Amino acid sequence: MNPRLRALSGPYKDLEIPFEEQPKNIGRAENNDVVLKDNLVSNDHFQIWREGVDLLFKDLRTRNGTFVNGQPGLCRSMLAISQSLGGIEGAVET
C-alpha cells in the first residue's frame, strides 16, 4: 500500500504527496516540504504522515482550519481512503 494525498482540481491538479512515517509539512511558506502558492493556504497549514496502517493529518492551528470531507478537521485526525482534505480539493488514495 502506497497511500498518497492527490489534488483533484485547481492549479495543483494531480499533485501527489505520499504519506510517510516522517510528517510532511504543507503550506505557502518556502520552508515547507510541499509549497502551495495559494492565498487560501496558510504559511504553515497542515501535516500528513503515516503510523503503521493509520494515515494521519494535523491542522497547524490555521485561522480558517483545514476541512476533511467538508467538516472542520480536528487538531489530529485519522484519514480514510477517498476522504477529501483541504481547501485545495484533494483525496486520499492508495
KACOR-V600703 format. One line per field, one symbol per residue. phi: phi as a letter, one per 30 degrees, with the letter a starting at -180 (. if undefined). psi: psi as a letter, one per 20 degrees, with the letter a starting at -180 (. if undefined). burial: 1 if it has 24 or more other ideal C-beta (glycine too) atoms within 12 Angstrom, else 0. A space follows every 50 residues. Layout:
# KACOR-V600703
phi=???
psi=???
burial=???
This chain:
# KACOR-V600703
phi=.bdacbdcaidceidcbddbddecdblddddddbccdbddcdebcabbab bicdccbbdchddcibcchiceddebbccceidcbiddebbdbc
psi=pmqqpppiraijpjppoqprhpqpppahqiiqhoponpiiprgngrqqrp ocippqqppllqgirppoliqpqrhoqpqqpjqqprhoprqpr.
burial=00111110000100101010001111110001010100001101111111 00001111110100111100001000111000111111111110
